[in-house]
Amino acid sequence: MTLDYLTFPEELDRADYAMIGLHGRNANKYAFFPFVRQMGFLHTRWVLPSATFFDDAAPDVHWWYDNELRDPAEVQESRDLISDLISTQLDDGIAPENIFLVGFSQGAVMSLDTALRYPVRLGGIVALSGYVLDPGRLRQEIHPSNRRIPIFLAHGTRDQILDIEVGRENHRVLSALDLAVEYHEYDTAHRVSSDETRDIRAFLHRHMYGLMPDDPRTVDEHIVAF
C-alpha cells in the first residue's frame, strides 16, 4: 500500500527542499492548501498525502489511526507509509536535512512519531495542536540520528478539542526527552492562526537557510509572496 498524495507546485524547475504536510483527523490531502500557499518558499516541494484509513462510504474523510483506540498497529502502518514518502524524496535527490515534516492535530502526532524514529537525520518537525503518543515507548525508540532535530511545537490557548494543558504537557514531555523543542502558544482555537503561520515560516526559513527572513543577508530568491 502507498499513500495517495499530491505535490505542490505540480512542477518545479528545481526541488531543493521537501515539506511533507500531514493533515488532521477527518480531512484529506487538500486540507493543507491554504496553509501551504502562505509559506511561499521557492525550490520547495510540498508533499500532501491523504491519511491511511477511510470509510468507503466517505472516501474523502481520512484518519491516521482510530482516535479512541490508538491502536499501535494502525500507528505503525501510518508511520511506515509516511516513512516511505520520506524515502521517495531521498530517492528523488533531496538531501535528508532538507526534508521537514509539518503536521496538524493527528498529523502533528504522526510528524513527531515518525521523524523522531527515522534512521536518517531530517531537517525539522512542525507539530501543531497535537500530542505525544506513548512517551515511554518514544523514549526507547528515538533514533540517535534525530535526537537533536529542531521541533516547532505550538498549541492554541482556546483549543476545545485538545486543551492547552495538552500542549503544555507535550512541551514538558519533549523537554524531558532532551529534545530541541521550541514551544509557542497562540490565542486561537483548534486551528492555525496568522501569527502562528508567521512564526512557522520564520522557523522553517531559519532551519532551511540558516537565516531569519528579515536578516539583511537573506537573498531574495528564497521566498516568494503569494
C-alpha positions as CSV (number, residue, x, y, z in Angstrom):
1,M,0.0,0.0,0.0
2,T,1.1,3.6,-0.7
3,L,-0.5,6.8,0.4
4,D,-2.5,8.9,-2.1
5,Y,-0.8,12.3,-2.3
6,L,-0.4,15.4,-4.4
7,T,2.6,17.7,-4.8
8,F,2.5,21.5,-4.8
9,P,3.6,23.1,-7.0
10,E,2.9,20.3,-9.6
11,E,6.1,21.2,-11.5
12,L,9.3,22.7,-10.2
13,D,12.4,23.6,-12.2
14,R,14.4,22.7,-9.1
15,A,13.4,20.9,-5.9
16,D,15.9,21.5,-3.1
17,Y,13.6,21.0,-0.2
18,A,10.6,18.9,0.6
19,M,7.9,19.6,3.1
20,I,5.6,16.6,4.0
21,G,2.3,18.1,5.2
22,L,0.2,15.8,7.4
23,H,-3.5,16.8,7.8
24,G,-5.6,16.2,10.9
25,R,-8.3,13.6,11.5
26,N,-11.3,13.5,9.1
27,A,-9.7,15.5,6.4
28,N,-7.7,14.8,3.3
29,K,-4.7,15.8,1.1
30,Y,-6.3,19.2,0.2
31,A,-6.6,20.4,3.8
32,F,-3.1,21.9,3.9
33,F,-3.6,24.0,0.7
34,P,-4.5,27.4,2.4
35,F,-1.5,27.0,4.8
36,V,0.9,25.9,2.1
37,R,0.2,28.9,-0.1
38,Q,1.2,31.2,2.8
39,M,4.6,29.7,3.1
40,G,5.9,30.7,-0.3
41,F,9.4,29.1,-0.3
42,L,11.0,28.7,-3.7
43,H,12.6,25.4,-4.9
44,T,10.4,23.7,-2.3
45,R,8.1,20.7,-3.0
46,W,5.1,20.2,-0.7
47,V,4.1,16.6,-0.5
48,L,0.5,16.4,0.8
49,P,-0.9,12.8,1.4
50,S,-4.3,11.7,2.4
51,A,-4.1,9.7,5.6
52,T,-4.1,5.9,5.7
53,F,-7.6,5.0,6.7
54,F,-11.0,5.9,5.4
55,D,-14.6,4.7,5.2
56,D,-15.7,3.6,1.7
57,A,-19.0,5.5,2.3
58,A,-17.0,8.7,2.7
59,P,-13.7,8.3,0.8
60,D,-12.7,12.0,1.2
61,V,-12.6,11.6,5.0
62,H,-9.3,10.2,6.2
63,W,-7.5,9.5,9.5
64,W,-4.1,8.2,10.5
65,Y,-5.4,5.9,13.3
66,D,-8.5,5.4,15.3
67,N,-8.7,8.3,17.7
68,E,-10.2,6.4,20.6
69,L,-8.4,3.1,20.2
70,R,-4.9,4.5,19.3
71,D,-4.1,1.0,18.1
72,P,-0.2,0.7,17.9
73,A,-0.6,-1.5,14.7
74,E,-2.5,1.3,12.9
75,V,0.0,3.9,14.1
76,Q,2.8,1.7,12.9
77,E,1.1,1.2,9.5
78,S,0.8,5.0,9.1
79,R,4.3,5.6,10.3
80,D,5.7,3.1,7.7
81,L,3.8,4.8,4.9
82,I,4.9,8.3,5.9
83,S,8.5,6.9,6.1
84,D,8.1,5.6,2.5
85,L,7.2,9.2,1.4
86,I,10.4,10.4,3.1
87,S,12.3,7.7,1.3
88,T,10.8,8.7,-2.0
89,Q,12.0,12.3,-1.6
90,L,15.5,11.0,-0.8
91,D,15.4,8.8,-3.9
92,D,14.5,11.9,-5.9
93,G,17.7,13.6,-4.8
94,I,16.6,15.8,-1.9
95,A,19.1,15.8,0.9
96,P,17.7,14.4,4.2
97,E,18.5,17.6,6.1
98,N,16.2,19.4,3.6
99,I,13.2,17.3,4.4
100,F,10.7,18.6,7.0
101,L,7.5,17.1,8.5
102,V,4.7,19.5,9.1
103,G,1.5,18.2,10.8
104,F,-1.7,19.5,12.4
105,S,-3.6,17.6,15.2
106,Q,-3.4,13.9,14.3
107,G,-0.9,14.9,11.6
108,A,1.2,16.6,14.3
109,V,1.2,13.3,16.3
110,M,2.4,11.4,13.3
111,S,5.0,14.0,12.4
112,L,6.6,13.6,15.9
113,D,6.1,9.8,15.9
114,T,7.7,9.3,12.5
115,A,10.5,11.8,12.3
116,L,11.9,11.0,15.8
117,R,12.2,7.4,14.8
118,Y,13.5,7.9,11.3
119,P,17.1,6.5,10.9
120,V,18.5,9.4,8.9
121,R,18.8,13.0,10.2
122,L,16.0,15.1,8.8
123,G,15.6,18.9,8.7
124,G,12.9,19.6,11.3
125,I,9.4,19.0,12.6
126,V,6.5,21.4,12.9
127,A,3.8,19.9,15.2
128,L,0.7,22.0,15.6
129,S,-2.2,21.3,18.1
130,G,-1.3,17.7,18.6
131,Y,0.1,15.5,21.3
132,V,2.8,13.0,22.0
133,L,1.7,9.4,21.5
134,D,3.1,6.9,24.1
135,P,6.0,9.0,25.5
136,G,7.5,5.9,27.3
137,R,7.8,3.9,24.1
138,L,9.0,7.0,22.2
139,R,11.9,7.4,24.7
140,Q,13.0,3.9,23.9
141,E,12.7,4.3,20.1
142,I,14.0,7.7,19.3
143,H,16.7,7.2,16.7
144,P,20.1,8.8,17.6
145,S,20.1,10.5,14.2
146,N,17.1,12.6,15.1
147,R,17.7,13.2,18.8
148,R,18.7,16.9,18.1
149,I,16.2,17.5,15.2
150,P,14.7,21.1,15.6
151,I,11.0,20.9,16.7
152,F,8.4,23.7,16.4
153,L,5.6,22.8,18.8
154,A,2.5,25.0,19.0
155,H,-0.9,25.0,20.6
156,G,-3.9,27.3,20.9
157,T,-5.0,28.6,24.3
158,R,-8.6,28.4,23.3
159,D,-8.4,24.9,21.8
160,Q,-11.6,23.0,22.8
161,I,-10.6,19.8,21.0
162,L,-7.2,19.4,22.7
163,D,-7.0,21.6,25.7
164,I,-4.0,24.0,26.1
165,E,-2.8,21.8,29.0
166,V,-2.2,19.1,26.4
167,G,0.2,21.4,24.6
168,R,2.0,22.3,27.8
169,E,2.3,18.6,28.7
170,N,3.7,18.0,25.2
171,H,6.4,20.6,25.9
172,R,7.2,19.0,29.3
173,V,7.4,15.5,27.8
174,L,9.6,16.5,24.8
175,S,11.9,18.7,27.0
176,A,12.2,15.7,29.4
177,L,13.4,13.7,26.5
178,D,16.1,16.3,26.0
179,L,14.9,17.2,22.5
180,A,15.4,20.5,20.8
181,V,11.9,21.8,21.1
182,E,10.7,25.4,20.6
183,Y,7.3,25.8,22.2
184,H,4.7,28.5,21.3
185,E,1.1,29.3,22.5
186,Y,-1.4,31.3,20.4
187,D,-4.7,33.0,21.2
188,T,-6.7,30.7,18.9
189,A,-8.9,27.6,18.9
190,H,-8.1,24.2,17.2
191,R,-6.7,25.9,14.1
192,V,-3.6,27.7,12.8
193,S,-3.6,31.4,13.4
194,S,-1.9,34.1,11.3
195,D,0.7,34.8,14.0
196,E,1.4,31.1,14.2
197,T,1.9,30.9,10.4
198,R,4.3,33.8,10.5
199,D,6.4,32.1,13.2
200,I,6.3,28.7,11.4
201,R,7.6,30.5,8.3
202,A,10.4,32.0,10.3
203,F,11.3,28.7,11.9
204,L,11.4,26.9,8.6
205,H,13.4,29.7,6.9
206,R,15.9,29.6,9.8
207,H,16.5,25.9,9.5
208,M,16.4,25.8,5.8
209,Y,18.8,28.6,5.1
210,G,20.3,29.4,8.5
211,L,18.8,33.0,8.4
212,M,15.9,34.8,9.7
213,P,13.5,36.1,7.0
214,D,14.4,39.8,7.9
215,D,18.2,39.2,8.1
216,P,19.9,41.6,5.8
217,R,22.0,38.7,4.4
218,T,18.9,37.0,3.1
219,V,18.8,36.7,-0.7
220,D,15.6,37.5,-2.4
221,E,15.2,34.2,-4.2
222,H,14.4,32.2,-1.0
223,I,10.9,33.4,-0.6
224,V,8.1,34.5,-3.0
225,A,5.0,36.3,-1.8
226,F,1.6,34.8,-2.7
